Amino acid sequence: MVRKLGKDKTAYSYVLPPDAGPIDRAKYDVCRKILKFKMEKHLSQRQVAEMIGVPETRVSEILHYKIWKFSLDRLLEYYQKVNPKMVLKVA
């Protein structure tokens, strides 16, 4: 599922379907945590990109929940760079 963001026809965020599997749910959650970090710290996409060492376009993909473009381990690697005290819990 895709949700458009405002009037910009090119900006959209992926919405996790109700029947999503556990890996996709985990990837979505990591993207959400990176977005929350960005918002709480009042950072730009560029600043987040510099922190995790990726192009700004990759950060945009994360912030728009384009989870099919990333493996779970890659997203966790990025999140660990912005939150070194990250604790991974598997339920």
N, C-alpha and C positions, 0 to 999 in steps of 0.2 A: 504494500500500500504506500502511496505517496501523498504527502500533504503539501500544498503550495504555501509559500510564505509571502503574504502581502501581494502587492501589485506586480512584483518582479516575476515574470513568467519563467525565468530560468532558476529561481531559488526554490528549492523544495527540500523537505525532510522525509526520510523514510519512516513509516509508522510500522511498528512490529505487529504482524498479524497474530490473532489469538492462538493459532495453532503452531506458533514458532517453536522450534526445538530448543533444547537446553543450551547448545553452543551459540545459536543466534541470540538467545536471551542474555547470555553472558556478555557477548560482544556489544549488544545494545546497552547494557548496563555500564560497561567500561566507557563507551562513548558518552553516556550521560554524565559519568563522573568527571570526565575531562571537560565537558561543557560547564558543569557546575564549578569546577576549579577556575576556569577562565572567567566566569561571571563573578564569583566571589572575590577574586583578586583584581578585577577590573582590567584584565589584560586584553590586548588586541590579538587577532589571529596570528599576526606576524610575531608577536612576543611569544606566544605558545609554540609556534613553529621553531623559533630559535631555541627554546628550552628543550624541545624533544629532538631537534636535529633533523627536521624534515621540511620540505617546501610548504609554503603557506597553503597551496592547493590541497595538500594531503590533510592539513588541519581542517580545512573547510569540509572535506569529505567526512572526517570524523564528527565534526560538529553538526552535520546534517544526517548523521546516522546511516551512512552508506556502508553498512556492515559487510556486504558481499565483497568489498574491495580489500578487506583485511582478514588476516588470521587472528584467532584469539590471542595467541602468544605474542604477536606483533603489537596488538592493542595494549596488552598488559605491559609490554616493554615500554611503550610510550607513556602509559599512566605512571609507571614506576619512576620515570624521569621527572614528573611533576609532583609526585607524592612518594618520596623514597621510603616512607614509613608504611607503605601499603602492606596490608595483611590480606592474603588470599584465603577465603573460606569456601569450602565446597560442601554443599548440603545435599 
